Structure formats: C-alpha cells, structure tokens
Amino acid sequence: MPELPEVEALARFLDGRTRARTVTAVEVGDIAALKTYDPPVDALVGATVRGWARHGKWLDMSTEAGEAPAGPGAPHLLAHLSRGGWVRWYDDVPERPVRPRLGGSSRGAAVALRVRLDDGSGLDLTEAGTTRRLAVHVVRSPDDVPQVATLGVEPLSPQLTPEALGALLRRKNQQVKGLLRDQSAIAGIGNAYSDEILHVARFSPYKQTRSFTDEETAVLHSAVVTTLTEAVAAASGRPAKELKDAKRAGMRVHGRTGQPCPVCGDTVREVSFADRSLQYCPTCQTGGRPLADRRMSRLLR
C-alpha cells in the first residue's frame, strides 16, 4: 500500500504535469471505486487543474473554473489507493475508451478512472487484484470525505513535536505499532513505514505506548522524522512507475523476512496476521527474543 512518501511523490509528480491543464474527459471503468455521486464525476470536465496535494495517504486534485479562484463549489478529485491501487501516467492517453470492469477478476491492473487533459496527456487510477478497495471521491471540499476530515497530525509537520507525540502515546495504552498506523492519530504511516520507524528507534512493535519515557519518546520522534524525511527524498523526482520498486529497495526490515538485518546481521523475523504481516529484528528491537508468530501472541514489552 502506498504510504506518505510515495503518495507525496505522486502528488508532486502529478502537480508538475497537470497544473493549469483543463480536464477534457473523465471515464469511469469501475463504478465500485466511485464512492460519491454529488457532485457528479462529470463536474470535473471543463475545470482547470489547480494543483495536487496529499492528506495522509490520500491524493487530492483541486480544480477551478476558468480564471475564477477555487471556491467551495470547485470540485476536488480525491483518491485513496489502498492495497492494489496505483496511478498510471500518460504523456499521450490512448484514444480507445476505458472498458468497464465486469465482475471481480481482471488480468493485470484494471482502470477504475481515466482523466484526459487538454494537451493529450492524462492519468489512470488503476487497481490490481480482486479485492476492490480503491476509493475515488468527487467532492467540493476534502473535508467532505470523513476519512480525510478525521485524519490526525501530519508526521512531518511542525505540529508533531516530541511533546505532541508523547500526548498521543499517553492517550490510550496500546501497541506502539498500532498507534503509528492509526490514521486518526498520525496521518500517512502504514504497515511498512511503521516497521521501518520501529527498527530505526530499536523498539518492539508490541511495546505499550504508556510505557514510553520522555527519553524514549524523543527517540521515537526522531525515528519518525528521519525515516519519513529520507523516504520522501528518495521518492521525490521519480516517475510514478518507479516508486514501488524504490520503496521496496529502501526497506531495512519490512518485506525482508529471512534476510540479514543491515544493522546487526541477525535474521529479520516476521509475525503474520490475517491480512498483513510485520517484520522486525530480534537483536535490535526485542532483546533477542522472537515474537510469537500467531495473531493473539503474548505481548513482549
């Protein structure tokens, strides 16, 4: 799933190519991906792209009508790529229209939505696999999407100070990995970068949030900022088609089960759950003790 660094890179990539271009057509390939009906998706046609932004893991294309400044009625196209979604960019969009996706299966990545621009360029929002979680919203304001309106603090913003992170840690006692992934607490961090942050900070993913001292909170805050800043820098400037491979190449422990830890050389271990897994280094993070690989594993503090 794309997380803050990749979504930020996508927003910058698209902003540089679509700003001030006019939308000439919008084609829906998978009606299940479109989560709104008012304003209709056709409201984007004829609008000028004002720019792209990121809210947590959400992409946001804002528009304006002609020369008028964007107002509360100017539509936004918001997309959450979820696990199988992605953006495909075209300097020249294929002339053939998008074919509707029928049923649950598709060979390769199916086009959920295509946006055509006045210079012949454009983009597809695509989704691979049969689990259809890609979410596309056409709204008058990003806050019209409840998942955006309830996002927590941006981790690279000045608002996430060590003190603010400490308050989040004390708010409810839970596993620290769960807090890092909670979009209502901290926006944009998912399964992969929470693994990476905790490896850099040398904390167990199961460490309880209310057990953090002020010194440990400062270490975790530094790991959040450093890890995400480095990942954003590595992703910036890359075309959309290269971002997935760049993300995988930059991982220290996530997705590297069985490989040596780049810090200590111990074997990276995994804990599997129903719909995801986490990776960690026992020597760096859990005092050499492996975490039980079952969903209801005993917590290691």
N, C-alpha and C positions, 0 to 999 in steps of 0.2 A: 504494500500500500504506500503510495507517495505520502511523505510527511513534509514538515515545514521546509527543509532545504530544497527538496525537489519542486514543491508547489511554488515556492518563492522564485526559483529559477524559471519555471514555466511562465509565471506571471511576467517576469522581466523579458523573457524571450518573446512572448506574445505582444507585450506592450510595445516593444521596439518595432514590430512588424505590422501592427494593426492600428495604431493610434492615428486618428484623423481619417481613417478609411470609412467608407459607407457600406453598411450591410445591404446587399442586394437580394439575398435569399437565405432562408433558413429551412432546411429539410429534416424532418423527423424520421429516423429509421427504426427507433424502438420507443413506442409510446409509453412503455412501462418506465422508462428513465425519466420522463417528464412528470414532475410532481406538482405542477401548478397549472392553472387554466386562466387566471385573471391577474395581469394582462395576458392575452394570448401570445403564443410564441411569434406570431406574425407581427407583433408590435415592434420587434427588433428591425424589421425590414424598413429601410429608408433612414434609419438612425445612424448617426456618426459615432464611431468608437471613441470614447473619451479617454479610456485607458484601462489597464488591468491592475488588480490589487489582489492581495491574499488576506484571508481571515482564517487563522488556524490552518486547517488543511483544505479550505475552500478557495476556489478560483472565482474571481468576480470581474466580469467585463461590464464597465459602466458606459452609458451612451448619452448622447444629447441630440436634440432635434435641430439640425441645421446649425445656424450660428448662435442659437439661444443657449445660455448656460444650462448645465444639468440641473434639473429641479426634482421635486418629489415624484413627478409623473414620468420621468425619463427611465425607461426600463433597464434593469440590470440582468445579465445572464450569470447565474451562479451555478457552479458545478462542484460536486464532491466526487472524486474519482474512486473512492473506496478501494477494494482489493483488486479488481480486474480492470478498472478504468484507466484511460490514458488520453493524451492529446496527440493527434497526428496533424502535422503542418504541411501545407502545400503552397509552393510558390505559384503553381498553376493547378487549380482544382480540376479534377476530372469532370468532363462535360456530362457524363452519364449521371442520371439522378440516383439518389440513395435508394437502395432496395429495402423495403420494410423487413424487419426481423420477425420471422414467424416461429412460434414455438420456443422451446428453451435452449435448443442446441444451435451452435454456429461454428463453422470452421474458421479458426483464426479469430481475430478481433472484429466484432460486428460494429458497424457505425450506428451510434444512437442518435447523433445530431450532427448536421453539417452546416457550417456558416460560410456563406460566399461573400466576398468583398468586391468592391468596385474596380480593383486593379487586377482581378482574376485570381488573386490568392484566396486562401481560406483555411479552415481547420475542421477537423472531425473530432468529436468526442466519441471514443470507442470503448468497448468493453469486451474482454475475453472471458471465456468460460460460460457456464450455465447458471451460476449464481448471480442474479441481476441486482446489483446493489448501487450501481452508478445513479447519482441523483442530480437532476437538472431542474433548476428553478428559474422562471422569468418573473421578476418582482419589481416593485417600484423602489424598494429600499432593501439593502442587505439584511436589515433587522426584521424584515418580514419573514425571513426563514428562522424558525425557532432555534435551530441548532447553531445558527450564527449569533443570534441575539443573546444566547446564554453562554457564549464562549468565555473562558477565563482569560487571565493575563497572557499577553504575548511574551514568550520567554526571553526574547532579545530586546525587549523594550526597557526603558528606564524604570518602568513600574515594578519589574521583578527584581527587587533588591534582596539581599540576604534576609533582611527583616521581613519582607513580604513573603518570601519562601518559608521562613520559619513559622509565620502565621498559618500558612497552608498546611504545613506539616503537623501543627498542633490542632488544627480544626477538627480532625477525626482520626482516630487511630486505625491505620490500615497499612498494608504493604506499600513500601515506597514506590515500587514499580507501578502499582495501581494508581497512586497519586500522579505520577508523571504522565500516565496515559489518560488521565481524566480531563477531557476537553473543557469541562466546566470550571476546572481549576487552573490548568495551564494549557494554552491552545497550541496545537500543532505537533506535539510529540506523540509518537505512536510506539508500536511494539519494537521496531528496530532501534530507534534512537534512544529509547529508554534503556535498552540493553547496553548500548554504547556508553551512555552517560554513567550508568552504574559501574561499568567496568573501569572507566576513567577515574571515578570517585572511589573505587575499591569498596563498594558496599554490596551486600547481598540484596537481591531483588525482593527478598522477603523481610528485610529489616523493617520494623514497625516505625511509623512516622513519628510517634510521640517519644521514641527513644533517642531521637537526634539531639545532640548537644549543640550549643551555639557554634562550636568549632566544626563539628560535622556538617552542620547546615551551611557554613561558609564553603566547605569543601564541595558539597553537592552543588551549590550555586555556581561555583567556579567551573565545575564539570559541565553543567548545563550550558553555560555561556560559551565556554571554549569549544565543546563538541559541536554545537549547532553553528557557531561562527565559522569554524573550519569547514563544516559540511556545506554551508551556503557558499563560501568562497570557492570550494571545489566544484560546485554545480553551476555557478554563475558563468554565463557566456557559452555554455554548451547547448547545442541544438536539442530539441525535445527527444529525439530518437536516441541520444547518447546518455540520458540521465539515469535510466535504470541500471545500466552497466556501471556507470560511475559510482552510483550509490553502493552497489554490491562490492566494488573494488575497494571502497573506503572503509568497509566494516572491519572492526577489530575482532569482535566475537559473534555478533549477530549473523546467523546463517553459516557459521563456520564450525559446526559440531564436528568433533573428532580431529580438528586441526590444532596445531600448537598455538598457545597464547603468544601474541607478539611481544608481551612484556616479560613473562617469566618462563615461557616454554611449556607450561603444563597443558594438558589436553582440554580444549573447550568442551564443556558439557551442555546438555540440553534437558529441559523439562517440557514435556508435551502436555497440551490441554486439548479440549475437544476441537477447537477451531484455530488454535495458534500454538506457538512454542516460544520459549525463551532460551537464550544462550548466555553462559557465564563462565568465568574461570574460577575453579575452586581455590587455587592458591591466592589469587588476587582479591577474591571477594567473600569467600565463606570460610576462611581459616583452614583450607584444605579439605573441608568436608563436602562431599557431594550432596546436592539436594535430591530428595526422593522424587523419582520421575513418575508421579501419579497426581491426578487432579487435586485430591484432597491431602496433599503431602503435609507432613508435620512442618511447621514453620521453624526456620532457623533464624535466630535473632542476632 
